[in-house]
């Protein structure tokens, strides 16, 4: 793996769109079974992935950061072992803002530049030519990060899926059901995540000075 970051491009956004205040939700409650160790505590340049992601959320403009993590001192799942859906179900009811930026803890090269592109993107019109609030948006091929509306519809959908054993627990499936918009990333190399020791060592080799 050879990571080449290029932040020279300028993304286009709707200048009439005032970015709302938002909560950031960091999903750090996974079992890390493939990694064999807690991914949130892996370290790059002296910072754990968890602390890095929290700092990144504030850098992107979050007013508050909620951490979904099944450890003391964090927001723990009510419905355990259902991945990102469990984390969202536990955190959304305590968000203090109407929008949320949802982040995975295992994306070690994600930057605020990518997040600003996601936060500032908004289609000018619907098919009927009228502005409307969007349920949410994420980059093409990557369910996270995502910028979402903290809505009763989303909370109810999460509850339904987590209480019915046959319901899909896939985040991609949830976003499709809610008609989230997919937008192309200007920095696709930043959307890589690390799930196993081999991938992590490749990241370390490219990131360490």
C-alpha positions, 0 to 999 in steps of 0.5 A: 500500500502506498498512500498519496494524499492530495488536498490541492483540489477545491470542492464545490459547495452550495454557497447558500447552504449554511452548515448546521451545528452538529454532533459527531458520533464516533463508532468505536464499539466493535469487537476488533475480532479480525485485528486481534486487539482493540482498534481504538487503541492503536497508535499513530504518531503518539495518538490512539485512533480514538483520540485522533478521531475525536480531534478530527471531529472537532476540527471538522466543526462538531459542537459535541462528540459522542463515543459509542464504545462498550467500555466504562465511561463511554456510551454503551450499546443497549442491543449488543453485537449488531455493529454500527446500528447498535452504536447509532441506536445508543447515541442518537437519542442523546444528540443535542443537535438535529444533524450528526456526523458519523465516524468510524474509529478505524480510518487512520488517514481520514482528514477534515478536508474530506469531512468538509466536502461531505458536510458542505455538499447539498443538492440545489433542488429536488426533482420537483425543483424545491429545496428540502432537508436530506435524510443523509449522505455519504461517499460512494462505496463507503457507508462511513463517514456519513452526515445524517439528520437525527430524525424520529424516522431514523430512530424508529428504523434502528429500533425496528431492525435491532428488535427483529432478528430477521431484519438487516443489520447492514449500515449500507442497507439502512442508508439505502432504505432511507434514500441517502445520497451518495457523493463522489469523494475528492480524496478516496484514498482517505476512506480506507480503513484498517481491519486486520494486522496486515492492513495495519502494518501497511498503514504504519509503514506509509505513515510513520516518518 
